[in-house]
Amino acid sequence: MDFEKSLKSLINKHGRENASNTPDFILAQYMDACLLAFDTAVQQRENWHGRDPRPTSVKEPVGGESGNGSEISQARATIKAAFDADPHFRRGYVDNVAMCLHDNVPDGMEHGLRNRLADRILDLLFEA
C-alpha cells in the first residue's frame, strides 16, 4: 500500500474528514502535496544557507521500476489536485517561482511579468 492510500485509510479510520466535510482521498492528496512542498522549502532553506540542498535520502520509485513515467504523472496529478483545492497553496508556488526569476534573471524583471511567467511555468508543469 502506498503512502497516500495509507494516509487516506488513517484519515478515514479516525474520522478526520468529518470536520471539514472533505473526502478522505482529497485530504490525503493535500497532505502528501504539503509534504512535497515542505521538502522543497527545506531544500530552498539549505540552499539559502549555502549548504547542499539535495535530499539526504532517495526513495525508490513507486512499483520499484524507474523510467515508466507513472510516478511523475501521479505526482503532477497530486499537486494539481492540491492547487485546485486551495488557491493559496498554488499562490505559494507562484511566489517561489517568481522569487527564483527575480533572483536569477539579469537586469531584473517587472513584478507583474515575473508573476505571470511564474504562473505560466506552473501551468506547464502541472496542468499540461
Sequence and secondary structure as in RCSB ss.txt:
>XXXX:A:sequence
MDFEKSLKSLINKHGRENASNTPDFILAQYMDACLLAFDTAVQQRENWHGRDPRPTSVKEPVGGESGNGSEISQA
RATIKAAFDADPHFRRGYVDNVAMCLHDNVPDGMEHGLRNRLADRILDLLFEA
>XXXX:A:secstr
  HHHHHHHHHHHTTTTTTTT  HHHHHHHHHHHHHHHHHHHHHHHHHTTS  S S     GGG  SSSHHHHHH
HHHHHHHHHH HHHHHHHHHHHHHHHHHHSTT   HHHHHHHHHHHHIIIII 
